[in-house]
Amino acid sequence: MDTYRYRVRRQGGDIVSGELEGADREAVVEALRREGLLVIEVSREERGLRRFGLGGLRERVGREDLVVFTRQLATMTEAGVPLVRSLGLLAEGSESANLARVLHRLKRDIESGASFSGALLRQESVFGRLYVQMVRAGEHGGALDEVLLRVAAQLEREQELRRQVRSAMVYPTFVLAFALLATLLMFVFVVPVFAGMYDDLGGELPLPTRLAIGVSDLLSSPVGLGAALCVGLAVWLLVRRTRTENGRNLLGRISLALPLGLGRLAGKVALARVARTLGSLVSAGVPILEAVEITAAASGNPVVEAALLRAREEVGRGESVAAALSGEPVFPHLVVRMVAVGEETGNLDGTLAKVADFYEAEVENAVRSLTAAVEPALIVAVGAIVGTTIITMYLPMFRVFELL
């Protein structure tokens, strides 16, 4: 039996984590549900090198490879090619060795009697829960090829959303890192040269120059090294903290409250992901309670996740999805109203797709506006830091020129 790590919500609303042994993931989920717990996440605990993120590197499959595989499998399924043969052909033709190994395992499991969704469940770390549940719904509804196309489209949109967010963060991060590195190098290597020259000349230095030399001496001393190690340790502890339940919740609240439009951007990303994921699951025929639960885990923000899980409990008591969401401040009135219209017209999946389109466009516009505003501000800031440091070190020379 394997050990599985789980995150569940108690009836009182508290989210707790723990470990449980079971024959497979479904057995663990069923055991937790029998105890009256709302399952958020269950994953097998990795042992050996995998616990440190080393053993699993060889099994990582790129999202683009997954999209291509899914579209190819949908085409072959629609053409009537048997599933086992399709997996074998795609494994042989795959350019990704990792994906080929995964497909061979899927093929063996299906040949041993497992369903396609059951085989995918054993490779959930590669495909994700959303993928598995949509395929399961497609198997039950007899429309596996259509569901696979929806899964591929969902993966593509998710990839595009991530690309937009990364594009908004890469340039500012690079500029800030460059500014910090340039400033550090100046204080460690350039300022000491000026300090030695001024010591030879003698005389009293201006206050800004004395401060700059003091900072340089501190950074070059064992005290500075110790301070750097302390900062590194603090960052490491902070990262570790964000992996705990309380840390994740705190990070989620902070991300939604960031200034300069970053908080609004994080909120729009989460809403786009929620609308797209829930719409895809409903369209595939996944029951609404399970669809909301899966969407909560895929939202990417603990605050939104907790809100969706509370809404799921309300839906389980007989409330409509719109009524359940209306009690959560994280969901704007627009989202609630659109969901209500979708439920009234019987077209919830189509309405959610329109909501997702709207927020994905909002994310694209927000990224463009944020980048346009941040780039010149960062350039000015870097120039100010470097220029101030240089002027500070040349101040004594300016005074000498004045005396001459």
C-alpha positions in Angstrom: 0.0 0.0 0.0 1.1 3.5 -0.8 1.0 6.6 1.5 -1.1 9.5 0.2 -1.0 13.1 1.4 -4.4 14.8 1.5 -6.0 18.2 2.1 -9.6 18.2 3.2 -12.2 20.6 4.6 -14.0 19.7 7.8 -17.7 20.4 8.3 -16.8 23.4 10.4 -14.9 24.9 7.5 -11.3 24.3 8.6 -8.8 23.0 6.0 -6.5 20.3 7.4 -3.7 18.2 5.9 -2.5 14.7 6.7 -1.4 11.3 5.4 -3.3 8.1 4.9 -2.3 4.7 3.5 -4.4 3.2 0.7 -4.4 0.8 -2.2 -4.9 3.7 -4.7 -6.0 7.3 -4.8 -9.7 6.5 -5.2 -9.7 4.3 -2.1 -8.2 7.1 -0.1 -10.7 9.6 -1.4 -13.6 7.2 -0.6 -12.2 6.7 3.0 -12.0 10.4 3.6 -15.5 11.0 2.2 -16.9 8.3 4.5 -15.6 10.4 7.4 -17.7 13.4 6.2 -14.7 15.3 4.9 -14.7 17.4 1.7 -11.7 16.3 -0.3 -9.6 19.1 -1.8 -6.5 17.3 -2.9 -5.0 13.8 -2.6 -1.5 12.9 -4.0 0.8 10.0 -3.5 3.8 10.7 -1.2 7.0 10.3 -3.2 9.9 8.4 -1.6 13.6 8.5 -2.0 15.0 11.2 -4.3 11.5 12.1 -5.4 10.8 13.6 -2.0 13.4 16.3 -2.9 12.2 16.8 -6.4 15.1 14.9 -8.0 13.7 11.5 -8.9 10.7 12.8 -10.8 12.6 15.1 -13.2 12.8 12.4 -15.8 9.0 11.9 -15.8 8.1 15.5 -16.4 6.0 16.0 -19.6 5.8 19.4 -21.2 2.4 21.0 -21.6 2.8 21.5 -25.3 3.6 17.8 -25.7 0.5 17.0 -23.8 -1.7 19.3 -26.0 -0.3 17.7 -29.2 -0.8 14.2 -27.8 -4.4 15.0 -26.8 -5.3 16.5 -30.2 -3.8 13.5 -32.0 -5.5 11.0 -29.8 -8.9 12.8 -30.4 -8.4 12.6 -34.2 -7.5 8.9 -34.1 -10.4 8.1 -31.8 -12.8 10.0 -34.1 -11.4 8.0 -37.0 -12.2 4.7 -35.2 -8.7 3.6 -34.4 -8.7 1.4 -31.2 -7.4 3.2 -28.1 -4.6 0.7 -27.4 -3.3 0.9 -31.0 -3.6 4.8 -30.9 -1.5 4.9 -27.7 1.1 2.6 -29.2 1.4 4.6 -32.4 1.6 7.9 -30.5 4.2 6.5 -28.1 6.4 5.3 -31.1 6.1 8.7 -32.9 6.5 10.9 -29.8 9.6 13.2 -29.8 9.4 13.3 -26.0 11.0 10.3 -24.3 9.1 11.1 -21.1 5.7 11.2 -22.8 6.5 7.9 -24.7 7.2 6.1 -21.4 3.9 7.4 -19.9 2.0 6.3 -23.0 3.5 2.9 -22.8 2.4 2.6 -19.2 -1.1 3.7 -20.2 -1.2 1.1 -22.9 -0.1 -1.7 -20.5 -2.7 -0.7 -17.9 -5.6 -0.7 -20.5 -4.4 -4.0 -21.9 -4.6 -5.3 -18.3 -8.3 -4.4 -18.1 -8.3 -0.8 -16.8 -10.4 1.9 -18.4 -8.7 4.8 -20.0 -9.7 7.2 -17.2 -8.5 4.5 -14.7 -5.1 4.3 -16.4 -4.9 8.1 -16.5 -5.6 8.2 -12.8 -2.5 6.2 -12.1 -0.6 8.9 -14.0 -2.4 11.8 -12.5 0.8 13.6 -11.6 1.4 13.9 -15.4 -2.1 14.6 -16.6 -3.8 16.3 -13.7 -7.2 15.7 -12.1 -9.0 17.9 -14.5 -7.8 15.8 -17.5 -8.7 12.6 -15.7 -12.3 13.6 -14.7 -13.1 15.1 -18.2 -12.0 11.8 -19.9 -14.0 9.8 -17.4 -17.1 11.9 -18.2 -16.4 11.4 -22.0 -16.2 7.7 -21.5 -19.5 7.6 -19.7 -21.2 9.8 -22.3 -19.7 8.0 -25.3 -18.1 11.2 -26.7 -14.4 10.6 -25.9 -13.1 12.3 -29.0 -15.1 15.5 -28.4 -14.0 15.6 -24.7 -10.4 15.2 -25.7 -10.7 18.1 -28.1 -12.1 20.2 -25.2 -9.3 19.1 -22.9 -6.7 20.1 -25.5 -8.4 23.5 -25.9 -8.5 23.9 -22.1 -4.7 23.1 -21.9 -3.9 25.6 -24.7 -5.9 28.4 -23.1 -4.3 27.7 -19.7 -0.8 27.8 -21.3 -1.6 31.1 -23.0 -2.8 32.5 -19.7 0.4 31.5 -18.0 2.4 32.9 -20.8 0.7 36.3 -20.5 1.3 36.4 -16.7 5.0 35.4 -17.1 5.5 38.0 -19.8 4.3 40.7 -17.4 6.7 39.5 -14.7 9.8 38.5 -16.6 11.0 42.0 -17.7 10.5 43.8 -14.4 12.1 40.9 -12.5 15.1 41.0 -14.9 15.5 44.8 -14.6 15.3 44.7 -10.8 17.8 41.8 -10.6 20.2 43.7 -12.9 19.8 46.9 -10.8 20.5 45.0 -7.5 23.5 43.2 -9.1 25.0 46.4 -10.6 24.6 48.3 -7.3 26.2 45.4 -5.4 29.1 45.2 -7.7 29.7 49.0 -7.5 29.7 48.9 -3.7 32.0 45.9 -3.5 34.5 46.7 -6.3 34.2 50.3 -7.4 33.6 52.2 -4.2 36.7 50.7 -2.4 38.9 52.0 -5.2 37.6 55.6 -4.6 37.9 55.0 -0.8 41.5 54.1 -1.1 42.3 57.1 -3.3 40.5 59.5 -0.8 42.4 58.0 2.1 45.7 58.8 0.4 44.6 62.4 -0.3 43.3 63.0 3.3 40.7 65.5 4.3 37.1 65.3 5.3 34.7 63.6 2.9 31.1 64.8 2.3 28.4 62.9 4.3 26.9 61.1 1.3 30.4 59.8 0.3 31.1 58.6 3.9 27.8 56.8 4.0 28.5 55.1 0.6 32.0 54.0 1.8 30.5 52.7 5.1 28.0 50.6 3.2 30.8 49.3 1.0 32.9 48.4 4.0 30.0 46.6 5.6 29.3 44.5 2.4 32.9 43.6 2.1 33.3 42.5 5.7 32.4 39.2 7.5 29.5 41.1 9.0 28.1 41.7 5.5 28.6 38.1 4.6 26.7 37.1 7.7 23.9 39.5 6.9 23.7 38.1 3.4 23.4 34.6 4.8 20.7 35.7 7.2 18.8 37.3 4.4 19.1 34.0 2.4 17.9 32.0 5.4 15.0 34.3 5.9 14.0 34.0 2.2 14.3 30.2 2.4 12.1 30.1 5.6 9.6 32.4 3.8 9.4 30.0 0.9 9.0 27.1 3.2 6.2 29.0 5.0 4.3 29.6 1.8 4.0 25.8 1.3 2.0 25.4 4.6 -1.7 25.9 4.6 -1.6 29.2 6.5 1.3 30.4 4.3 -0.6 29.6 1.1 -3.7 31.4 2.4 -1.6 34.4 3.4 0.1 34.5 0.0 -3.3 34.2 -1.7 -4.6 37.2 0.2 -1.5 39.2 -0.4 -1.5 38.5 -4.2 -5.1 39.8 -4.4 -4.2 43.0 -2.5 -1.0 44.0 -4.3 -0.8 47.6 -5.5 -0.1 49.0 -9.0 -2.8 46.8 -10.6 -1.0 43.6 -9.7 -3.8 42.5 -7.3 -6.5 43.1 -9.9 -4.4 41.2 -12.4 -4.1 38.2 -10.0 -7.9 38.3 -9.4 -8.7 38.3 -13.2 -6.3 35.4 -13.8 -8.0 33.4 -11.1 -11.5 34.2 -12.4 -10.5 33.4 -16.0 -9.2 30.1 -14.9 -12.2 29.3 -12.7 -14.7 30.1 -15.5 -12.8 28.2 -18.2 -12.2 25.1 -16.0 -15.8 24.9 -14.6 -17.3 25.5 -18.1 -15.1 22.7 -19.6 -16.1 20.3 -16.8 -19.8 21.1 -17.1 -19.6 20.8 -20.9 -18.0 17.4 -20.5 -20.8 16.2 -18.3 -19.0 16.1 -14.9 -21.5 16.4 -12.0 -21.7 20.0 -10.8 -20.5 19.2 -7.2 -17.5 17.4 -8.5 -16.9 20.1 -11.1 -16.8 22.9 -8.5 -14.5 20.8 -6.3 -12.0 20.2 -9.2 -12.3 23.9 -10.2 -11.4 25.0 -6.7 -8.2 22.9 -6.7 -7.3 24.3 -10.2 -8.0 28.0 -9.4 -4.4 28.7 -8.4 -5.4 31.0 -5.5 -6.2 29.7 -2.0 -8.7 32.5 -1.4 -10.6 31.7 -4.5 -10.3 28.0 -3.7 -11.7 28.4 -0.2 -14.6 30.5 -1.6 -15.4 27.8 -4.2 -15.4 25.1 -1.6 -17.8 27.0 0.6 -20.0 27.6 -2.5 -19.9 23.8 -3.2 -21.3 23.1 0.2 -24.2 25.6 -0.5 -24.9 23.9 -3.8 -24.9 20.5 -2.0 -27.6 21.9 0.2 -29.8 22.8 -2.8 -28.7 26.3 -3.7 -28.0 27.3 -7.3 -24.5 28.0 -8.3 -25.2 31.7 -8.7 -26.8 32.0 -5.3 -23.8 30.2 -3.7 -21.3 32.4 -5.5 -23.2 35.6 -4.6 -22.2 35.2 -1.0 -18.5 35.2 -1.8 -16.9 38.7 -2.2 -14.2 37.4 -4.4 -16.6 36.8 -7.3 -17.8 40.1 -8.9 -21.5 40.8 -9.6 -20.8 40.3 -13.3 -19.7 36.7 -12.8 -22.7 35.9 -10.5 -25.2 37.5 -12.9 -23.8 35.6 -15.9 -23.8 32.3 -14.0 -27.5 32.9 -13.1 -28.4 33.6 -16.7 -26.6 30.4 -17.7 -28.5 28.3 -15.2 -31.8 29.8 -16.1 -31.3 29.2 -19.9 -29.7 25.7 -19.4 -26.5 26.9 -21.1 -24.2 27.2 -18.1 -21.1 25.9 -20.0 -21.6 28.4 -22.8 -22.1 31.3 -20.4 -19.0 30.3 -18.5 -17.0 30.2 -21.7 -18.1 33.8 -22.4 -17.1 34.8 -18.9 -13.7 33.1 -19.4 -13.2 34.9 -22.8 -14.0 38.2 -21.1 -11.5 37.8 -18.3 -8.8 36.4 -20.5 -9.1 39.5 -22.7 -9.0 41.6 -19.5 -5.8 39.8 -18.5 -4.2 40.5 -21.8 -5.1 44.2 -21.6 -3.9 44.4 -18.0 -0.6 42.8 -18.9 -0.1 45.2 -21.8 -1.0 48.3 -19.7 1.1 47.1 -16.7 4.2 46.5 -18.9 3.8 49.8 -20.6 3.7 51.6 -17.2 6.4 49.6 -15.4 9.1 49.6 -18.1 9.9 53.3 -18.1 9.5 53.5 -14.3 12.1 50.7 -13.8 14.5 52.3 -16.3 14.3 55.6 -14.4 14.8 53.8 -11.1 17.9 51.9 -12.3 19.4 55.1 -13.7 18.7 57.0 -10.5 20.3 54.3 -8.3 23.5 54.0 -10.5 23.7 57.7 -11.1 23.3 58.6 -7.4 26.0 56.2 -6.4 28.4 57.6 -9.0 27.7 61.2 -8.1 28.2 60.4 -4.4 31.7 59.0 -5.1 32.7 62.0 -7.2 31.5 64.7 -4.7 34.9 65.1 -3.1 36.4 65.7 -6.6 33.8 68.4 -7.3 34.8 70.2 -4.1 38.5 70.1 -5.2 37.6 71.6 -8.5 35.7 74.4 -6.7 38.8 75.2 -4.6 40.9 75.4 -7.7 
